């Protein structure tokens, strides 16, 4: 896979770092050079910060804190008597996440829509609701949107 970057694109952190949790949303501040060891991003103060498209259009994210995130090295696969390591920027492009993609992540806030009647927002299993609400530290940080 390759990470397609453009200035001001929304990115999602894929690993836990000492000062940023996995799943943290960011906006790319500057395009990195070909062999850059890190990238500069604006860190979203909350999940609500990116729910309004005007945040990107009006560049309100320029007021957020800047953070430099380094490449991370991980073991990709063991092969016979050796293992393969890869070094990469710990981000993916982000639009939204499914219940399955949320597993293992921790968020400050989550906004979701659940419906018994609309097919696009139906849950297959009750355990999916558990996954959604267990991704935040406090239940009050889960926001249900849409019609009741």
C-alpha positions as CSV (number, residue, x, y, z in Angstrom):
1,X,0.0,0.0,0.0
2,X,1.0,3.6,-0.4
3,X,0.0,6.6,1.5
4,X,-1.3,9.3,-0.8
5,X,-0.7,12.7,0.8
6,X,-1.7,16.2,-0.1
7,X,-1.5,19.4,1.9
8,X,-4.3,19.7,4.5
9,X,-5.5,16.1,4.0
10,X,-7.1,14.4,7.1
11,X,-5.0,11.5,8.5
12,X,-5.6,8.9,11.2
13,X,-2.7,7.7,13.5
14,X,-2.3,3.9,13.3
15,X,-0.2,3.3,16.4
16,X,-0.1,4.5,20.0
17,X,2.6,7.1,20.6
18,X,3.7,8.4,24.1
19,X,1.7,11.7,23.6
20,X,-0.9,10.7,20.9
21,X,-3.3,7.8,21.0
22,X,-4.0,5.4,18.1
23,X,-6.9,6.7,16.1
24,X,-6.0,10.4,16.6
25,X,-7.2,12.6,13.8
26,X,-4.7,15.1,12.3
27,X,-4.4,17.4,9.3
28,X,-1.2,17.4,7.3
29,X,0.7,20.6,7.7
30,X,3.3,20.2,5.1
31,X,4.2,17.6,2.4
32,X,7.3,15.6,3.5
33,X,10.3,15.1,1.3
34,X,10.9,11.7,-0.3
35,X,13.0,10.3,2.5
36,X,11.6,12.4,5.4
37,X,11.9,10.7,8.8
38,X,8.9,12.6,10.1
39,X,5.9,14.7,9.1
40,X,4.3,17.8,10.7
41,X,0.6,17.6,11.5
42,X,-2.1,19.7,13.2
43,X,-3.6,17.6,15.9
44,X,-7.4,17.7,16.2
45,X,-8.4,18.8,19.7
46,X,-11.5,16.5,19.6
47,X,-13.4,14.2,17.2
48,X,-16.0,17.0,16.8
49,X,-13.3,19.3,15.4
50,X,-13.5,17.6,12.0
51,X,-17.2,17.0,11.7
52,X,-17.8,20.3,10.0
53,X,-16.3,20.6,6.5
54,X,-15.8,24.4,7.1
55,X,-12.9,23.5,9.4
56,X,-10.9,22.5,6.4
57,X,-12.3,25.1,4.0
58,X,-11.8,28.1,6.3
59,X,-8.5,26.6,7.7
60,X,-9.6,26.8,11.3
61,X,-7.2,23.8,11.9
62,X,-4.3,26.3,11.7
63,X,-5.1,27.2,15.3
64,X,-4.6,23.6,16.5
65,X,-1.3,22.4,18.1
66,X,1.4,21.3,15.7
67,X,3.2,17.9,16.3
68,X,6.0,16.2,14.5
69,X,5.5,12.5,14.1
70,X,8.4,10.3,13.2
71,X,8.4,7.1,11.1
72,X,8.0,3.9,13.1
73,X,9.7,0.6,12.6
74,X,7.7,-2.6,13.1
75,X,8.2,-6.3,12.3
76,X,6.0,-7.2,9.4
77,X,6.5,-10.9,9.1
78,X,8.7,-13.8,10.2
79,X,10.2,-15.8,7.3
80,X,12.2,-19.0,8.0
81,X,15.0,-17.9,10.3
82,X,14.7,-14.2,9.8
83,X,12.1,-11.5,10.0
84,X,11.2,-8.5,7.9
85,X,11.1,-5.0,9.3
86,X,9.5,-2.0,7.7
87,X,9.7,1.7,8.5
88,X,6.8,3.8,7.6
89,X,4.8,6.9,8.6
90,X,2.2,5.7,11.1
91,X,-0.9,7.2,9.3
92,X,-3.7,6.3,7.0
93,X,-6.0,8.6,5.0
94,X,-9.2,9.1,7.0
95,X,-12.8,9.7,6.0
96,X,-14.7,7.6,8.6
97,X,-14.4,4.3,10.4
98,X,-16.5,1.2,10.6
99,X,-17.2,-0.6,13.8
100,X,-14.7,-3.2,12.8
101,X,-12.0,-0.6,12.1
102,X,-12.5,0.9,15.6
103,X,-11.4,-2.2,17.4
104,X,-8.2,-1.6,19.4
105,X,-8.4,2.2,19.1
106,X,-9.1,4.7,21.8
107,X,-10.8,8.0,21.1
108,X,-11.5,11.1,23.1
109,X,-15.0,11.2,21.6
110,X,-17.1,9.2,19.1
111,X,-20.0,10.3,17.0
112,X,-22.2,7.5,15.6
113,X,-25.6,6.8,14.1
114,X,-27.5,3.6,14.8
115,X,-31.0,2.8,13.4
116,X,-33.4,-0.1,13.4
117,X,-35.0,1.1,10.2
118,X,-32.3,2.6,8.0
119,X,-30.2,-0.2,6.4
120,X,-27.0,1.8,6.3
121,X,-27.0,2.4,10.1
122,X,-28.2,-1.0,11.3
123,X,-26.0,-3.1,13.5
124,X,-25.5,-6.8,12.7
125,X,-24.8,-7.8,16.3
126,X,-25.4,-6.3,19.7
127,X,-21.7,-6.7,20.4
128,X,-21.0,-4.0,17.7
129,X,-22.6,-1.5,20.0
130,X,-20.3,-2.6,22.8
131,X,-17.3,-2.1,20.5
132,X,-18.5,1.4,19.7
133,X,-19.1,2.5,23.3
134,X,-16.0,0.9,24.6
135,X,-13.7,2.9,22.4
136,X,-13.9,6.0,24.7
137,X,-12.9,6.4,28.3
138,X,-16.2,7.8,29.4
139,X,-19.7,6.9,28.1
140,X,-20.6,10.6,28.1
141,X,-18.1,11.0,25.2
142,X,-20.3,8.9,22.8
143,X,-22.6,11.1,20.7
144,X,-25.5,9.5,18.8
145,X,-26.6,11.5,15.8
146,X,-29.5,11.3,13.4
147,X,-33.1,10.5,14.2
148,X,-34.0,8.5,17.4
